[in-house]
Amino acid sequence: MINFNKTPLIAAIVQDYKTREVLMLAYMDKESYNLTLEKGETYFYSRSRKKLWHKGETSGCVQKVKGIYLDCDGDALLILVEQSGAACHTGEFSCFFNEIIPYSSQKNIIETICGRILSRVKNPIKNSYTNYLLSEGIDKICKKVGEESSEIIIAAKNENKNDLICEICDLTYHILVLMQNKDISLNDINTKLQERYCFEGNKKEERK
């Protein structure tokens, strides 16, 4: 457990519980840690102001705690939260938006897009297509999913690989918007896919 007598301040890494995007780094003392456990919202110790700090107390951008994990050395916390509004005082969803060495990976692009969609939900941007779809609601989103599905069929029949790739990308994006509208996470999809395809001994699913 945490020994605050030995380590008066402990680093707290805050992560969005759905997308796993790192939102911020702050510090906790014994008082802020106990209040976080008691209240279910994040409290920190402000090193610059040298006082207790309830995240969102002035901005309204509170963080609802979904899970807390302590590292192996007992001197750092990982806190999973439901972020209301922006985590960063600049208005950005995450404090980590200044690129030094940009990282790009095909493996995490879906998670990146989900994070961007969630960011648009919490911080709407004028003329954003994502915000337009979400504001129009389920009928408009479903219409776009249907249109993109039809365009995939046409591209496949025309045997134009590049067009087909582009249409699959368009459908993927609109499905992710639909998932956000219906509060379905990538974890929900991963879990179901594992149930269907990765469960040893499931003969029915092994045929797929």
Disulfide bonds with the S-S distance in Angstrom:
none
